[in-house]
Amino acid sequence: MDQYTGKIKKLRAPLIVFLSFWAIAIVLWKTTGNIFFLFNFGYIGTAVCAGIGLYVLLPRKKKPTGRRFAQLLIGIYMLGFLGVIKTENMQLEGFFFYLLSGYFSGSVIHYLVAKIFGPILFGRGFCGWACWTAMTLDFLPYKRNKAGRLAENWEFLRYIHFGFSLFLVLVFWFLYEYRPTPMSKSELAWLVGGNTFYFVSAFILALTLKDNRAFCKYLCPITVILKFTSKFAFLKIEGIKEDCTQCGSCNAACPMDINIMEYVKNGERVLSTECIYCLTCTTVCPETILDDTFKMDIGGKEHIRRIEITEQG
């Protein structure tokens, strides 16, 4: 009975996501009269809810199947349907272009919900459950670099990438007077060009560093936005300090190299803005003392396992 009650309790996270997305879907549909909003957000919310629900209900060894299920459903939809079929530039550059044009596109809505306002509820859940780049990279065998993360200055590459994307948009906008045209070949070219760079660089980093999430840690420009907005996330991982044995299983399994034990030892939720809410730590904990909690606090305190620290320690 306790086990059954525990699983019901764990379903609160997918329920929160489901209700949030469907609320957005209905409000936008009723406000604009465009049924696409109902389909778009309803589909994404249902896909994430189904993935997290599977994660909760499946046996421990099969739990990652739930996350992969959500990744594939959402990634293929966003890149394949919204990007290729509807020819919208879903890349960061597309978001900048559409904002400058005042064009309330699927790309703009996606960034507002998944990367600006949404993370206030579910943190960097997009990175763990919906990113189409990570969806592809997670087929590689390198779940994490066992030695830890590279020095912090490597992460500055993300900010350089973000700045370069913005600079490129401004050059094309003001110097070449480029204006995005919906359903055009130029938008498809931007999408293909951007994704080609993402995928190629991501695979090179993953293979070189033996780390599927190396692109997320060092080069992804989207994290520049997400690291700020996810500070205010209501949904974060928390451990029971008194029951933690400091065995290190959570640290060893975290794909983002977060020192989860340090937060638990300090009686804090996992406040790192590197957390992608993949729930891996909750699965591998032998004492099952890690769980997602929904309350208010401010994140940003970083406890990261780095190569230098490991080598010295």
C-alpha positions in Angstrom: 0.0 0.0 0.0 2.8 2.4 0.9 4.5 1.6 -2.4 1.3 2.3 -4.3 0.8 5.6 -2.4 4.4 6.6 -3.2 3.9 6.1 -6.9 0.7 8.1 -6.9 2.6 10.9 -5.0 5.4 10.8 -7.6 2.9 11.4 -10.4 2.4 15.0 -9.2 5.3 16.1 -11.4 3.8 14.9 -14.7 0.4 16.2 -13.5 1.9 19.7 -12.9 3.5 19.6 -16.4 0.3 18.3 -18.0 -2.0 20.9 -16.5 0.5 23.8 -17.1 0.8 23.0 -20.8 -2.9 22.4 -21.3 -3.7 25.7 -19.5 -1.4 27.6 -21.8 -2.9 25.7 -24.8 -6.5 26.6 -23.9 -5.7 30.3 -23.0 -3.8 30.9 -26.3 -6.5 29.1 -28.4 -9.3 31.1 -26.8 -7.4 34.3 -27.0 -6.2 34.1 -30.6 -8.8 31.7 -32.1 -6.0 29.7 -33.6 -6.5 26.0 -32.9 -2.8 25.3 -33.6 -2.0 26.5 -30.1 -4.3 23.9 -28.6 -2.7 21.2 -30.6 0.9 22.3 -30.1 0.9 22.8 -26.4 -1.5 20.0 -25.7 0.7 17.6 -27.6 3.9 18.7 -25.9 2.3 18.7 -22.4 0.8 15.2 -23.0 4.2 13.9 -24.4 6.1 15.1 -21.4 3.5 13.9 -19.0 3.5 10.4 -20.6 7.3 10.3 -20.5 7.6 11.3 -16.8 4.6 9.0 -16.0 6.4 6.0 -17.6 9.6 7.0 -15.7 7.7 6.8 -12.4 5.8 3.6 -13.1 8.5 1.5 -14.8 10.9 -0.7 -12.9 14.2 1.0 -11.9 16.3 -0.4 -14.8 13.7 0.5 -17.4 13.0 4.0 -16.1 15.2 5.8 -18.6 12.9 4.5 -21.3 10.3 7.0 -20.2 12.6 10.0 -20.7 13.8 8.7 -24.1 10.1 8.3 -25.1 9.4 11.9 -24.3 12.6 13.1 -26.0 11.7 11.3 -29.2 8.1 12.4 -29.2 8.9 16.1 -28.7 12.2 16.3 -30.6 10.9 14.7 -33.7 7.8 16.9 -33.6 9.7 20.2 -33.1 12.5 19.5 -35.5 10.6 17.4 -38.0 7.1 19.0 -38.0 7.6 22.6 -36.9 11.1 22.9 -38.4 11.2 21.0 -41.6 7.5 20.7 -42.6 6.4 24.1 -41.4 9.8 25.5 -42.2 10.2 27.6 -39.1 13.7 28.4 -37.8 13.6 26.8 -34.4 17.2 27.7 -33.6 18.2 30.6 -31.4 18.8 32.8 -34.4 15.2 32.2 -35.5 14.0 33.4 -32.1 16.0 36.6 -32.4 14.8 37.2 -36.0 11.2 36.7 -35.2 11.4 39.0 -32.1 12.9 41.7 -34.3 10.1 41.2 -36.9 7.3 41.1 -34.3 6.3 37.7 -35.7 4.6 35.7 -33.0 5.8 32.3 -34.4 6.1 28.8 -33.0 9.7 29.5 -32.4 9.0 32.5 -30.2 6.3 30.7 -28.3 8.6 27.7 -27.8 11.4 29.9 -26.3 9.0 31.9 -24.1 7.4 28.7 -22.7 10.3 26.2 -22.6 13.3 28.5 -21.9 12.1 31.8 -20.4 8.9 31.4 -18.3 8.5 27.7 -18.2 11.8 27.0 -16.3 10.2 29.0 -13.4 8.1 25.9 -12.9 10.2 23.0 -14.1 13.8 24.3 -14.3 15.9 22.9 -17.2 13.4 20.1 -17.8 13.6 21.0 -21.6 17.2 19.9 -21.6 16.5 16.5 -20.0 13.2 15.7 -21.7 12.7 17.6 -24.9 15.9 18.8 -26.5 16.3 17.3 -30.0 20.1 17.6 -29.9 20.3 15.7 -26.7 17.8 13.3 -28.0 20.3 12.3 -30.7 23.4 12.4 -28.4 21.7 10.1 -25.8 22.0 7.2 -28.3 25.8 7.4 -27.8 27.3 5.1 -25.0 29.1 7.9 -23.1 26.6 8.7 -20.3 29.1 10.9 -18.5 32.8 11.6 -18.2 33.7 9.6 -15.1 36.6 12.0 -14.2 34.3 15.0 -13.8 33.8 18.2 -15.7 36.4 20.3 -17.3 37.6 23.6 -15.8 35.0 26.3 -15.4 36.5 28.6 -18.1 35.5 26.0 -20.7 31.8 26.9 -19.9 32.5 30.4 -21.1 32.2 29.0 -24.7 28.5 28.9 -24.2 28.4 32.7 -23.8 30.6 33.2 -26.8 28.3 31.0 -28.9 25.3 33.0 -27.6 27.0 36.3 -28.4 28.0 35.1 -31.9 24.4 34.0 -32.7 23.1 37.4 -31.6 25.8 39.2 -33.6 25.1 37.2 -36.7 21.4 38.0 -36.5 22.1 41.8 -36.1 24.5 41.8 -39.0 21.9 40.1 -41.3 19.1 42.3 -40.0 20.8 45.7 -40.2 23.6 45.2 -42.8 21.9 42.9 -45.3 18.3 43.8 -44.3 17.3 40.2 -44.1 13.7 39.7 -43.0 12.4 36.2 -42.1 9.6 35.0 -44.4 7.3 32.2 -43.0 7.3 28.9 -45.0 10.3 30.0 -47.0 13.5 28.2 -48.2 15.7 30.7 -46.4 14.1 29.8 -43.1 14.8 26.1 -43.8 18.4 27.0 -44.7 18.9 28.7 -41.4 17.4 25.7 -39.6 19.5 23.2 -41.4 22.7 25.3 -41.1 22.2 25.8 -37.4 21.4 22.2 -36.6 24.2 21.0 -38.7 26.7 23.0 -36.6 25.0 21.9 -33.4 25.0 18.2 -34.3 28.5 18.1 -35.7 30.1 20.0 -32.8 28.1 18.0 -30.3 29.2 14.7 -31.7 32.8 15.8 -31.9 32.7 16.9 -28.2 30.9 13.7 -27.1 33.4 11.5 -28.9 36.5 13.5 -27.8 35.5 13.8 -24.1 33.6 10.5 -23.9 30.6 12.5 -22.6 27.2 12.7 -24.2 26.3 16.0 -22.5 29.6 17.8 -23.3 27.8 20.1 -25.8 25.3 21.0 -23.1 28.1 21.8 -20.6 30.4 23.8 -22.8 28.9 25.0 -26.0 25.1 25.2 -26.0 24.0 28.8 -26.2 20.5 28.1 -24.9 21.9 27.5 -21.5 22.8 31.2 -21.2 19.0 31.8 -20.9 18.2 28.7 -19.0 20.8 29.1 -16.3 19.2 32.4 -15.3 15.5 31.4 -15.5 16.0 28.0 -13.8 17.3 29.7 -10.7 13.6 30.3 -9.8 12.4 26.8 -10.5 9.7 25.5 -8.1 10.5 21.9 -9.1 13.9 20.7 -7.9 15.4 17.6 -6.5 15.7 17.2 -2.7 17.2 14.6 -0.4 16.5 13.5 3.1 19.7 14.6 4.9 19.2 12.2 7.9 18.9 9.1 5.7 21.7 9.9 3.3 24.7 7.5 3.6 26.9 9.7 1.4 27.5 6.6 -0.8 28.2 8.7 -3.9 25.8 6.8 -6.2 24.0 10.0 -7.2 27.2 11.9 -8.0 28.6 9.0 -10.0 25.4 8.8 -12.2 24.7 12.5 -12.7 25.2 13.3 -16.4 25.9 17.0 -15.5 28.6 16.3 -12.9 26.6 17.9 -10.1 27.8 17.1 -6.5 24.3 16.2 -5.3 25.6 14.8 -2.0 26.9 18.3 -1.0 23.4 19.8 -1.3 21.9 16.9 0.7 24.6 17.2 3.4 23.8 20.9 3.7 20.0 20.3 3.9 19.4 22.1 0.6 17.6 21.2 -2.5 19.8 20.7 -5.6 20.2 24.4 -6.4 22.6 24.0 -9.3 21.4 25.6 -12.6 23.2 22.8 -14.4 20.5 20.3 -13.2 18.5 19.1 -16.3 15.9 17.3 -14.2 16.7 13.9 -15.8 15.8 12.2 -12.5 18.8 9.8 -12.9 19.9 10.5 -9.3 16.5 9.6 -7.9 16.7 6.3 -9.7 20.2 5.1 -8.7 20.0 6.2 -5.0 20.1 2.9 -3.1 18.3 4.5 -0.1 15.6 6.1 -2.3 16.0 9.4 -0.3 16.1 11.6 -3.4 12.8 13.0 -4.9 11.4 16.0 -6.7 9.8 18.6 -4.6 7.7 21.6 -5.5 8.3 24.7 -3.4 10.0 28.1 -3.6 13.7 28.9 -3.3 16.4 30.6 -5.3 19.0 28.4 -7.1 22.3 29.2 -8.5 24.6 27.8 -5.9 27.0 25.5 -7.9 28.6 22.3 -6.5 30.1 20.7 -9.5 32.6 17.8 -9.7 35.5 18.9 -11.8 38.6 17.1 -13.1 41.0 19.3 -11.2 39.2 18.7 -7.9 39.1 14.9 -8.6 42.8 14.8 -9.4 43.7 16.8 -6.3 41.4 15.0 -4.0 
